[in-house]
Amino acid sequence: MTSLPLFSLLTDVVVLQQHGPTDVPITGLTLDSREAAPGMAFCALRGTATDGHKYIATAVGQGTAAIICEELPAERNPQTAYVLVPNSAAALAHMAAAFYGHPSRQLKLIGVTGTNGKTTCATLLHRLLRELGYHTGLLSTVQNQIDEEVIPATHTTPDAIRLNALLARMVAAGCTHACMEVSSHAVAQHRVTGLHFTGGIFTNLTHDHLDYHGTFDNYLKAKKGFFDALPKTAFALTNADDKRGPVMLQNSAARRETYSLRGSATFRARLIGNEVHGLHLEIDGQEVQFRLIGVFNAYNLLAVYGAAVLLGEDSTEVLTILSGLTTAPGRFEPIVSKAQRVTGIVDYAHTPDALENVLQTIQEIRQPSQQLITVVGCGGNRDAAKRPVMANLAARLSNQVILTADNPRFEDPLDILAQMQGGVTPADAPKVQTVPDRREAIRRAVQLAGPDDIVLVAGKGHETYQEVKGVKSPFDDKAVLAEIFSELHK
């Protein structure tokens, strides 16, 4: 069991006051008072749902060795160390990095941030590096991986303790590289504070997570904060075609690099073809056929290519490997019913921009005779402003639309659907119907589809559950679609 003196974990922490023993041995860190035990350091975090300071007495009662807090309790146990800090979350991140031996310093760690494309970019870069022969870790929305070992993911970016623990496991397993998604929540909540990144990638910035950040400006600042913190030894690779791309680099000390499909940039690509069988691109003067579909994936591929070259890899070898890679699970993932020649597409698109990208991509590759039937919903207890926008997009860019439940969480799904219906214009209303039950909605879409038609099931992608009133029940869009194909298309 690892045991380090408290003072050794506070090297990078801003300490305002300290009471009690400083050399007390620490055997573990926790932000959950229920896990508090002798030898542990409990960090009292101020969260959105509760304030960890309320549980300091509980942690002390369970024998916790040290308390890290932003407000000292009136009564203090003389056997317990109390450390007053300006920000408990930042302190926890620095302590976690120190406790696990600063694993990020022993890896070439690449972070990917942006509204859309994080999972695809991180996954593609992970697969590419492994094909190049490196032992590589992955931290993503879909799953975490240490080489081939798969570890279920609960958050896009884990908390600082679990994050450093996973990075330490990667180092112990012999990994030299790691690719991770960096969410705006992770930056705002200091989960990635104290990590040493070799490089950062910015994909794009659109409307999302305003339920948490409050304003778009706060959301932008959270993303930008990741690049502001990059060291001068790192590279910062940004999408020059996104109007917020240059903003990300404004205060970054890192080496500034860009990628573009439309103008001058460090890494440039030209779209030659976008067909149902894949993309045809010219990248830095080399023509390559890729298996991924859609202009949004052209950006993802170019970002990954640029990052690999900035890591020192051979450009031709990188393009050769990328040409054979497929998309991340639940990202424009096709399922074909051969009996009726109906193509199903499952995609995680849960923001207006992502949905529009997917719908426009299908419009670009489909034949005039092919109908597009879209099944879409919006999650509960999240940004409500995007609901009518997403329904409007689906109705405008599809032949038929079925609005349904996504993860309603603690909201009434009928209320969510009513807000979505508010975005449907009178002209589009005849082709839109509402089926609250998601399985029945997918069934209805398949029933409406004729030979060669396309059924898009959007919103949940890789998720294997549906969350209702705090309960997660098994539900996998891909599996459900395959079952209904099998049942109806015998």
Secondary structure, DSSP 8 states (H G I E B T S, - for coil): ---EEHHHH-TTS--SEEES-SS-EE-EEES-GGG--BTEEEE--B-SS-BGGGGHHHHHHTTBSEEEESS--SS--TTSEEEE-S-HHHHHHHHHHHHTT-GGGGSEEEEEESSSSHHHHHHHHHHHHHHTT--EEEE-SSEEEETTEEEE-SSSS--HHHHHHHHHHHHHTT--EEEEE--HHHHHTTTTTT---SEEEE----S--HHHHSSHHHHHHHHHHHHHT--TTSEEEEETTSTTHHHHHTT--SEEEEEESSS--SEEEEEEEEETTEEEEEETTEEEEES--SHHHHHHHHHHHHHHHHTT--HHHHHHHHTT----TTSSEEEEETTTTEEEEEE---SHHHHHHHHHHHHHHS-TT--EEEEE---SSS-TTHHHHHHHHHHHH-SEEEE--S--BTS-HHHHHHHHHTTS-TTTGGGEEE--SHHHHHHHHHHH--TT-EEEEES-TT--EEEETTEEEE--HHHHHHHHHHHH--
